Amino acid sequence: MNRFRVLSFAGLSVLAGCANARSHAALMADAEADIEAIRLERAMARFDSARTAAPDDAEAHRQYATMADYFNLFAEASRAWERALDLEPGDPVSWDGYARALRWAGAFETDRRYGEKLLDLLPEALRATTDRPMIYVSALLAARELGDLGGYQAILTEQLAARPGDPVILTALAAALVEAADEEGGIRGQAVRDSIGAALDAVGAIHEAVSETPAPNLYRLASGYDLIGREEESARWLARLVAAPDRGVLADDLLAEDLSSDFQAATYQGSPPEELLWIADEGLAAAATLKNRATWTTWRLIAVGQQAMGPELDPEVAKAVFDAALEVLAWQNTEQWMALDGLVELGLHPEVVLEKAIEAEEGLRADRPGFLYPNSRGYEREERRQRAIDRARIAQARILAQLGETEAAGALFEELATGSRSAQTLQAFGTHLLDTDRPGGALDAFVEAIAFGSARLRPLAERAAAAAGLPPKAVEERLAVRRPVVEAEMAEAALGERLDRVAPALVLEDQHGVEWRLSDLAGKVVVLKFWATWCLSCLAEFPDFIASLEAYAGDEDVVFLTIATWDSGRNEVGELLAEEGYAFPVLFDDGGMALDFELRVIPATLYVDPGGVIRFLQEGYRPAGYAEQMTRRIDALRTQ
């Protein structure tokens, strides 16, 4: 770890030091009050001021790191956790937070150095504490992304030698073995699970009739059975773990996951609102972190909202929904959009909701934490922020209409539809026009939205046509005129921002053992598709991808390569290729190349110019205009 000291200035007087101490204490108290009142952004700012006022107070750094983590500012959180550990090297809470921050900073920043640092520091972390399960989870995820499960297992094996029989380390090692076996594929994964199950059965037999089993042993049984899919045994041991007086943090995440599964199952099964609400309240009571509390607050809103699904909204239910939605908004995370849209839809207290929608727009424009999930950068991030701003402004326009300010609402809808053209803004404008008896304009807006890819709006377009005295075929006639224009517009926009990133050195083997080097392809346009066997969008894209690959089969200046990444075992890839009859080369990303290429999402297709520079990145799979967009990108790079 990079150890450093913060030196005090020699000229400070005793009086100034006392004042500083009082200021620090007041800031900490105010920040804690802010957390209690769910004013989290202000709490984070006050903790930051407190650690500036008292640089040697580890608690101030811990609290600031916790808030940075809540807002997904993981690189910032990792620095604060590191400072806390400089001051108190043996603190298990800081090690837990530091491990999590390093793992997620590596994922969000697509920088392998964070994950490598986590694995380097893991022995030191485990010497300080072994009873923090999330340390192992963070390290396992980092090792998986780096393609270094073997190194992670070696660390655990070494720690187990120093602490023979440690149940938490044994559980972590079992998870690593299952992960490695699953990557290999075939029958090995089940064999490993069977072996772990036999070991757990032996341990369970010892503790079955013992009333005072230590919590770590209970954790091993509950977590281990969950790992291998034996849910009934896992639930039984988890119940004992939750009741154990020495449970500490061992039950927290297992309990949260168990309750989450219960809630989701109840939701999918259409359970009555009372049952959903009971589970949500249980989840809130068990939530041990700010993020868990925020999640359960959102799910509680879903449970309360189920009571508002009838034809009429009972006043008591309306108040409960409104209060629950305001609480979700207070947590200032990306779930606030669901709460805001729900309030707009129900028309509850529009004046208050209008203020919240304006606050959301202001927060997005100022790039404040919590308003946008920080898993993108550059052009992509600005594109997502603009869509979110449009969403906030659509909410404002709808509320203005609810308040009877029809002219102002119409002006805002029209401004959005013309200044930020998308299926989202055009649909909102068309709906407003239809609601205000202007079906002709609504028809044009809906047709344009359909051309942008929102096919589900066809019934609304036909309804607008009927209201305008036109036959249903009018929709298709107008669409035939507008679709080519809109598709050309979308194809141009789909090129996105031109990147200027030198491609990292790529040396990978394919399924036949042939080694591919990106440097050997200099002078050619290279199309790299990253995918995974478990990714449904990736698999759905293959027919279009293969069609493009075949279209360029005789073109020696263009090379297509697919790279299986993120838990795509060689056996699984081989089975998929054989089943589908695919013969193209598949390279295996065994060393975390997806991180080096700065990928956060798959499928992802990168376009590398003849000079080895990444110029375009397409994330996700969009069927419309697929071949045309690929051709446009390739043609743009031929002239490099």
URPEVEN-V329819 format. One record per residue. N is the residue number from 1. RES is the residue in three letters. PHI is phi in whole degrees, -180 to 180 (none if undefined). PSI is psi in whole degrees, 0 to 359 (none if undefined). BURIAL is b if it has 16 or more other C-alpha atoms within 10 Angstrom, else e. Layout:
# URPEVEN-V329819
N|RES|PHI|PSI|BURIAL, N|RES|PHI|PSI|BURIAL
This chain:
# URPEVEN-V329819
1|MET|none|146|e, 2|ASN|-80|101|e, 3|ARG|-86|137|e, 4|PHE|-148|160|e, 5|ARG|-119|142|e, 6|VAL|-98|115|e, 7|LEU|-90|140|e, 8|SER|-81|151|e, 9|PHE|-75|136|e, 10|ALA|-65|332|e, 11|GLY|-88|3|e, 12|LEU|-69|136|e, 13|SER|-87|164|e, 14|VAL|-62|321|e, 15|LEU|-63|316|e, 16|ALA|-64|322|e, 17|GLY|-63|318|e, 18|CYS|-64|318|e, 19|ALA|-63|319|e, 20|ASN|-62|319|b, 21|ALA|-63|316|e, 22|ARG|-63|319|e, 23|SER|-63|318|b, 24|HIS|-63|315|b, 25|ALA|-63|319|b, 26|ALA|-66|319|e, 27|LEU|-63|318|b, 28|MET|-64|317|b, 29|ALA|-65|316|e, 30|ASP|-64|321|b, 31|ALA|-65|319|b, 32|GLU|-65|323|b, 33|ALA|-66|324|e, 34|ASP|-63|319|b, 35|ILE|-63|316|b, 36|GLU|-60|324|e, 37|ALA|-91|6|e, 38|ILE|57|49|b, 39|ARG|-112|74|b, 40|LEU|-76|325|b, 41|GLU|-65|319|b, 42|ARG|-68|323|e, 43|ALA|-61|317|b, 44|MET|-62|316|b, 45|ALA|-63|321|e, 46|ARG|-71|321|b, 47|PHE|-64|324|b, 48|ASP|-64|317|b, 49|SER|-65|322|b, 50|ALA|-65|320|b, 51|ARG|-75|337|b, 52|THR|-72|320|e, 53|ALA|-70|328|b, 54|ALA|-135|80|b, 55|PRO|-61|339|b, 56|ASP|-97|11|b, 57|ASP|-92|105|b, 58|ALA|-61|326|b, 59|GLU|-64|322|b, 60|ALA|-63|318|b, 61|HIS|-67|321|b, 62|ARG|-62|314|b, 63|GLN|-66|320|b, 64|TYR|-64|318|b, 65|ALA|-62|320|b, 66|THR|-61|318|b, 67|MET|-70|320|b, 68|ALA|-62|321|b, 69|ASP|-62|317|b, 70|TYR|-57|319|b, 71|PHE|-88|13|b, 72|ASN|63|26|b, 73|LEU|-94|71|b, 74|PHE|-73|325|b, 75|ALA|-64|318|b, 76|GLU|-65|318|b, 77|ALA|-62|319|b, 78|SER|-62|323|b, 79|ARG|-67|321|b, 80|ALA|-70|319|b, 81|TRP|-62|321|b, 82|GLU|-63|319|b, 83|ARG|-66|319|b, 84|ALA|-61|321|b, 85|LEU|-75|333|b, 86|ASP|-60|323|b, 87|LEU|-84|324|b, 88|GLU|-136|83|e, 89|PRO|-61|335|e, 90|GLY|-97|11|b, 91|ASP|-76|114|e, 92|PRO|-66|327|b, 93|VAL|-62|317|e, 94|SER|-67|322|b, 95|TRP|-64|319|b, 96|ASP|-60|309|b, 97|GLY|-65|321|b, 98|TYR|-64|317|b, 99|ALA|-61|314|b, 100|ARG|-63|316|b, 101|ALA|-64|319|b, 102|LEU|-64|318|b, 103|ARG|-62|310|b, 104|TRP|-75|331|b, 105|ALA|-63|319|b, 106|GLY|-61|319|b, 107|ALA|-71|314|b, 108|PHE|-74|324|b, 109|GLU|-89|357|b, 110|THR|45|54|b, 111|ASP|-131|111|b, 112|ARG|-65|343|b, 113|ARG|-63|329|b, 114|TYR|-66|312|b, 115|GLY|-65|320|b, 116|GLU|-63|322|b, 117|LYS|-66|320|b, 118|LEU|-60|313|b, 119|LEU|-68|326|b, 120|ASP|-64|323|e, 121|LEU|-89|350|b, 122|LEU|-57|315|b, 123|PRO|-57|319|e, 124|GLU|-64|320|e, 125|ALA|-64|319|b, 126|LEU|-77|339|b, 127|ARG|-71|331|e, 128|ALA|-80|327|e, 129|THR|-164|142|b, 130|THR|-116|353|b, 131|ASP|-98|31|b, 132|ARG|-119|91|b, 133|PRO|-54|326|b, 134|MET|-68|338|b, 135|ILE|-60|316|b, 136|TYR|-68|320|b, 137|VAL|-61|314|b, 138|SER|-62|315|b, 139|ALA|-66|321|b, 140|LEU|-62|315|b, 141|LEU|-63|318|b, 142|ALA|-64|315|b, 143|ALA|-62|321|b, 144|ARG|-63|315|b, 145|GLU|-67|329|b, 146|LEU|-85|353|b, 147|GLY|69|35|b, 148|ASP|-128|45|b, 149|LEU|-63|327|b, 150|GLY|-63|318|e, 151|GLY|-64|321|e, 152|TYR|-65|316|b, 153|GLN|-61|322|b, 154|ALA|-63|321|e, 155|ILE|-64|315|b, 156|LEU|-64|320|b, 157|THR|-63|320|b, 158|GLU|-65|318|e, 159|GLN|-67|324|b, 160|LEU|-67|327|b, 161|ALA|-65|326|e, 162|ALA|-79|335|e, 163|ARG|-132|71|e, 164|PRO|-55|133|e, 165|GLY|78|5|e, 166|ASP|-59|115|b, 167|PRO|-66|329|b, 168|VAL|-73|320|b, 169|ILE|-65|320|b, 170|LEU|-60|321|b, 171|THR|-64|316|b, 172|ALA|-64|320|b, 173|LEU|-66|321|b, 174|ALA|-61|318|b, 175|ALA|-63|321|b, 176|ALA|-67|321|b, 177|LEU|-65|319|b, 178|VAL|-64|317|b, 179|GLU|-60|313|b, 180|ALA|-65|319|b, 181|ALA|-65|321|b, 182|ASP|-66|325|b, 183|GLU|-66|323|b, 184|GLU|-69|328|b, 185|GLY|78|198|b, 186|GLY|68|210|e, 187|ILE|-91|356|e, 188|ARG|-64|323|e, 189|GLY|-59|315|b, 190|GLN|-69|325|e, 191|ALA|-63|319|e, 192|VAL|-65|317|b, 193|ARG|-62|319|b, 194|ASP|-63|320|e, 195|SER|-65|317|e, 196|ILE|-65|319|b, 197|GLY|-60|319|b, 198|ALA|-64|318|e, 199|ALA|-64|320|e, 200|LEU|-67|321|b, 201|ASP|-60|321|b, 202|ALA|-67|318|e, 203|VAL|-67|317|e, 204|GLY|-61|322|b, 205|ALA|-62|326|e, 206|ILE|-69|319|e, 207|HIS|-97|356|b, 208|GLU|-55|314|e, 209|ALA|-101|8|e, 210|VAL|-97|125|e, 211|SER|-82|336|e, 212|GLU|-115|55|e, 213|THR|-73|133|b, 214|PRO|-60|145|b, 215|ALA|-56|320|b, 216|PRO|-58|324|b, 217|ASN|-69|321|b, 218|LEU|-65|322|b, 219|TYR|-62|316|b, 220|ARG|-59|318|b, 221|LEU|-69|313|b, 222|ALA|-64|313|b, 223|SER|-72|320|b, 224|GLY|-64|313|b, 225|TYR|-64|325|b, 226|ASP|-64|320|b, 227|LEU|-59|321|b, 228|ILE|-97|6|b, 229|GLY|85|17|e, 230|ARG|-98|85|e, 231|GLU|-70|322|e, 232|GLU|-64|315|e, 233|GLU|-64|321|b, 234|SER|-61|314|b, 235|ALA|-63|322|b, 236|ARG|-65|315|e, 237|TRP|-74|330|b, 238|LEU|-64|320|b, 239|ALA|-59|320|e, 240|ARG|-70|322|b, 241|LEU|-64|317|b, 242|VAL|-60|326|b, 243|ALA|-86|352|e, 244|ALA|-70|134|b, 245|PRO|-67|338|e, 246|ASP|-106|25|e, 247|ARG|-62|328|b, 248|GLY|55|229|e, 249|VAL|-95|0|e, 250|LEU|-64|330|b, 251|ALA|-89|344|b, 252|ASP|-57|302|b, 253|ASP|-71|324|b, 254|LEU|-63|317|b, 255|LEU|-66|318|b, 256|ALA|-61|317|b, 257|GLU|-66|321|e, 258|ASP|-64|314|b, 259|LEU|-67|323|b, 260|SER|-62|316|b, 261|SER|-62|319|e, 262|ASP|-62|317|e, 263|PHE|-66|314|b, 264|GLN|-65|319|e, 265|ALA|-63|317|e, 266|ALA|-64|323|b, 267|THR|-66|312|b, 268|TYR|-65|328|e, 269|GLN|-83|358|e, 270|GLY|70|34|e, 271|SER|-62|155|e, 272|PRO|-63|152|e, 273|PRO|-54|325|b, 274|GLU|-61|322|e, 275|GLU|-70|317|e, 276|LEU|-61|318|b, 277|LEU|-66|322|b, 278|TRP|-63|315|e, 279|ILE|-65|319|b, 280|ALA|-62|318|b, 281|ASP|-66|322|b, 282|GLU|-62|318|e, 283|GLY|-63|318|b, 284|LEU|-63|319|b, 285|ALA|-66|328|e, 286|ALA|-90|348|b, 287|ALA|-61|125|b, 288|ALA|-105|351|e, 289|THR|-130|163|e, 290|LEU|-61|319|b, 291|LYS|-65|319|b, 292|ASN|-66|320|b, 293|ARG|-62|318|b, 294|ALA|-63|318|b, 295|THR|-62|313|b, 296|TRP|-70|332|b, 297|THR|-64|319|b, 298|THR|-64|315|b, 299|TRP|-69|331|b, 300|ARG|-66|322|b, 301|LEU|-62|319|b, 302|ILE|-61|317|b, 303|ALA|-64|313|b, 304|VAL|-64|321|b, 305|GLY|-63|333|b, 306|GLN|-61|333|b, 307|GLN|-76|348|b, 308|ALA|-101|18|b, 309|MET|-87|353|e, 310|GLY|-76|178|e, 311|PRO|-66|329|e, 312|GLU|-123|146|e, 313|LEU|-100|111|e, 314|ASP|-63|138|e, 315|PRO|-56|320|e, 316|GLU|-67|320|e, 317|VAL|-66|319|e, 318|ALA|-58|316|b, 319|LYS|-65|319|e, 320|ALA|-64|319|b, 321|VAL|-65|315|b, 322|PHE|-61|313|b, 323|ASP|-64|318|e, 324|ALA|-66|322|b, 325|ALA|-68|320|b, 326|LEU|-63|324|b, 327|GLU|-67|320|b, 328|VAL|-61|317|b, 329|LEU|-62|325|b, 330|ALA|-65|331|b, 331|TRP|-73|350|b, 332|GLN|50|59|b, 333|ASN|-131|184|b, 334|THR|-69|348|b, 335|GLU|-73|349|b, 336|GLN|-63|335|b, 337|TRP|-67|322|b, 338|MET|-61|317|e, 339|ALA|-66|317|b, 340|LEU|-64|314|b, 341|ASP|-63|322|b, 342|GLY|-64|318|b, 343|LEU|-65|320|b, 344|VAL|-64|316|b, 345|GLU|-61|320|e, 346|LEU|-82|345|e, 347|GLY|70|29|b, 348|LEU|-86|128|b, 349|HIS|43|64|e, 350|PRO|-59|327|b, 351|GLU|-63|317|e, 352|VAL|-68|317|e, 353|VAL|-66|325|b, 354|LEU|-61|317|b, 355|GLU|-60|319|e, 356|LYS|-66|322|b, 357|ALA|-67|322|b, 358|ILE|-67|319|b, 359|GLU|-61|320|e, 360|ALA|-64|317|b, 361|GLU|-63|316|b, 362|GLU|-64|320|e, 363|GLY|-63|320|b, 364|LEU|-67|317|b, 365|ARG|-67|327|e, 366|ALA|-85|357|e, 367|ASP|56|43|e, 368|ARG|-74|152|e, 369|PRO|-65|147|b, 370|GLY|98|339|b, 371|PHE|-87|341|b, 372|LEU|-143|128|b, 373|TYR|-65|123|b, 374|PRO|-85|55|e, 375|ASN|-109|21|e, 376|SER|-147|163|b, 377|ARG|-141|169|e, 378|GLY|59|223|e, 379|TYR|-58|317|e, 380|GLU|-62|317|e, 381|ARG|-64|318|e, 382|GLU|-65|325|e, 383|GLU|-65|317|e, 384|ARG|-67|321|e, 385|ARG|-65|320|b, 386|GLN|-64|321|b, 387|ARG|-63|321|b, 388|ALA|-69|321|b, 389|ILE|-62|317|b, 390|ASP|-59|320|b, 391|ARG|-64|318|b, 392|ALA|-65|323|b, 393|ARG|-76|327|b, 394|ILE|-62|319|b, 395|ALA|-60|317|b, 396|GLN|-61|316|b, 397|ALA|-64|320|b, 398|ARG|-65|322|b, 399|ILE|-69|321|b, 400|LEU|-59|321|b, 401|ALA|-65|320|b, 402|GLN|-63|326|b, 403|LEU|-82|2|e, 404|GLY|85|6|e, 405|GLU|-91|67|e, 406|THR|-63|319|b, 407|GLU|-65|314|e, 408|ALA|-64|320|e, 409|ALA|-63|314|b, 410|GLY|-62|320|b, 411|ALA|-64|320|e, 412|LEU|-70|318|b, 413|PHE|-59|315|b, 414|GLU|-67|320|b, 415|GLU|-60|318|e, 416|LEU|-66|316|b, 417|ALA|-68|331|b, 418|THR|-95|326|e, 419|GLY|-90|339|e, 420|SER|-139|66|e, 421|ARG|-65|122|e, 422|SER|-162|168|b, 423|ALA|-59|323|b, 424|GLN|-64|309|b, 425|THR|-73|325|b, 426|LEU|-69|322|b, 427|GLN|-63|315|b, 428|ALA|-62|318|b, 429|PHE|-66|316|b, 430|GLY|-62|318|b, 431|THR|-62|319|b, 432|HIS|-64|316|b, 433|LEU|-63|321|b, 434|LEU|-67|320|b, 435|ASP|-67|336|e, 436|THR|-107|28|e, 437|ASP|59|43|e, 438|ARG|-126|68|b, 439|PRO|-65|329|b, 440|GLY|-62|311|b, 441|GLY|-66|324|b, 442|ALA|-63|318|b, 443|LEU|-59|315|b, 444|ASP|-63|319|b, 445|ALA|-66|317|b, 446|PHE|-66|319|b, 447|VAL|-60|316|b, 448|GLU|-63|320|b, 449|ALA|-65|320|b, 450|ILE|-63|319|b, 451|ALA|-63|331|b, 452|PHE|-79|359|b, 453|GLY|114|3|b, 454|SER|-96|75|b, 455|ALA|-64|335|e, 456|ARG|-67|352|e, 457|LEU|-87|0|b, 458|ARG|-57|316|b, 459|PRO|-59|322|e, 460|LEU|-66|320|b, 461|ALA|-63|318|b, 462|GLU|-67|325|b, 463|ARG|-66|320|b, 464|ALA|-66|320|b, 465|ALA|-62|316|b, 466|ALA|-62|319|b, 467|ALA|-65|333|b, 468|ALA|-90|4|b, 469|GLY|77|26|e, 470|LEU|-112|151|e, 471|PRO|-74|161|e, 472|PRO|-56|328|b, 473|LYS|-65|346|e, 474|ALA|-62|328|b, 475|VAL|-63|312|b, 476|GLU|-67|322|e, 477|GLU|-63|314|e, 478|ARG|-70|326|e, 479|LEU|-66|323|b, 480|ALA|-62|329|e, 481|VAL|-79|316|e, 482|ARG|-84|330|b, 483|ARG|-58|313|b, 484|PRO|-61|323|e, 485|VAL|-67|314|e, 486|VAL|-67|319|b, 487|GLU|-64|323|b, 488|ALA|-65|320|e, 489|GLU|-63|316|e, 490|MET|-68|322|b, 491|ALA|-63|320|b, 492|GLU|-66|316|e, 493|ALA|-68|329|e, 494|ALA|-66|338|b, 495|LEU|-59|329|b, 496|GLY|68|192|e, 497|GLU|-74|134|e, 498|ARG|-72|124|e, 499|LEU|-82|166|e, 500|ASP|-145|67|e, 501|ARG|-127|120|e, 502|VAL|-65|129|e, 503|ALA|-66|137|b, 504|PRO|-66|159|e, 505|ALA|-63|128|e, 506|LEU|-119|120|b, 507|VAL|-136|102|e, 508|LEU|-137|152|b, 509|GLU|-93|149|b, 510|ASP|-98|187|b, 511|GLN|-67|346|b, 512|HIS|-101|5|e, 513|GLY|84|7|e, 514|VAL|-81|133|e, 515|GLU|-90|130|e, 516|TRP|-112|133|b, 517|ARG|-122|128|e, 518|LEU|-62|326|b, 519|SER|-64|333|e, 520|ASP|-74|348|e, 521|LEU|-102|16|b, 522|ALA|-57|140|e, 523|GLY|93|354|e, 524|LYS|-117|156|b, 525|VAL|-82|126|b, 526|VAL|-116|126|b, 527|VAL|-106|115|b, 528|LEU|-108|120|b, 529|LYS|-109|115|b, 530|PHE|-92|134|b, 531|TRP|-152|175|b, 532|ALA|-143|151|b, 533|THR|-65|332|b, 534|TRP|-90|355|e, 535|CYS|-89|107|e, 536|LEU|-63|321|e, 537|SER|-65|323|e, 538|CYS|-61|313|b, 539|LEU|-69|324|b, 540|ALA|-65|332|e, 541|GLU|-76|337|b, 542|PHE|-54|315|b, 543|PRO|-56|316|e, 544|ASP|-67|319|e, 545|PHE|-63|315|b, 546|ILE|-66|323|e, 547|ALA|-61|318|e, 548|SER|-68|320|b, 549|LEU|-59|315|b, 550|GLU|-69|327|e, 551|ALA|-64|333|e, 552|TYR|-104|16|e, 553|ALA|-57|325|e, 554|GLY|-95|5|e, 555|ASP|-96|108|e, 556|GLU|-75|351|e, 557|ASP|-94|0|e, 558|VAL|-129|131|b, 559|VAL|-125|132|b, 560|PHE|-108|130|b, 561|LEU|-132|138|b, 562|THR|-110|142|b, 563|ILE|-127|116|b, 564|ALA|-83|125|b, 565|THR|-137|178|b, 566|TRP|50|75|b, 567|ASP|69|31|b, 568|SER|-100|96|b, 569|GLY|-68|153|b, 570|ARG|-63|320|b, 571|ASN|-65|318|b, 572|GLU|-63|318|b, 573|VAL|-63|315|b, 574|GLY|-60|318|e, 575|GLU|-64|319|e, 576|LEU|-65|315|e, 577|LEU|-62|318|b, 578|ALA|-66|318|e, 579|GLU|-65|320|e, 580|GLU|-91|349|e, 581|GLY|76|25|e, 582|TYR|-79|137|e, 583|ALA|-120|2|e, 584|PHE|-73|157|e, 585|PRO|-70|136|b, 586|VAL|-120|120|b, 587|LEU|-91|146|b, 588|PHE|-105|121|b, 589|ASP|-87|85|b, 590|ASP|-91|356|b, 591|GLY|-126|21|b, 592|GLY|76|35|b, 593|MET|-64|333|b, 594|ALA|-58|324|b, 595|LEU|-65|317|b, 596|ASP|-65|330|b, 597|PHE|-87|6|b, 598|GLU|61|43|b, 599|LEU|-97|137|b, 600|ARG|-116|342|b, 601|VAL|-136|144|e, 602|ILE|-129|153|b, 603|PRO|-66|151|b, 604|ALA|-138|132|b, 605|THR|-120|124|b, 606|LEU|-109|143|b, 607|TYR|-115|115|b, 608|VAL|-106|128|b, 609|ASP|-78|172|b, 610|PRO|-59|341|b, 611|GLY|-91|5|b, 612|GLY|83|22|b, 613|VAL|-109|130|b, 614|ILE|-73|122|b, 615|ARG|-108|327|b, 616|PHE|-135|149|b, 617|LEU|-135|125|b, 618|GLN|-113|116|b, 619|GLU|-101|140|b, 620|GLY|81|181|e, 621|TYR|-126|120|b, 622|ARG|-121|107|e, 623|PRO|-62|322|e, 624|ALA|-62|124|e, 625|GLY|66|25|e, 626|TYR|-58|305|e, 627|ALA|-64|320|e, 628|GLU|-64|318|e, 629|GLN|-65|320|b, 630|MET|-64|317|b, 631|THR|-62|319|e, 632|ARG|-62|319|e, 633|ARG|-67|315|b, 634|ILE|-63|315|b, 635|ASP|-62|324|e, 636|ALA|-64|332|e, 637|LEU|-90|344|b, 638|ARG|-64|333|e, 639|THR|-90|2|e, 640|GLN|-65|none|e
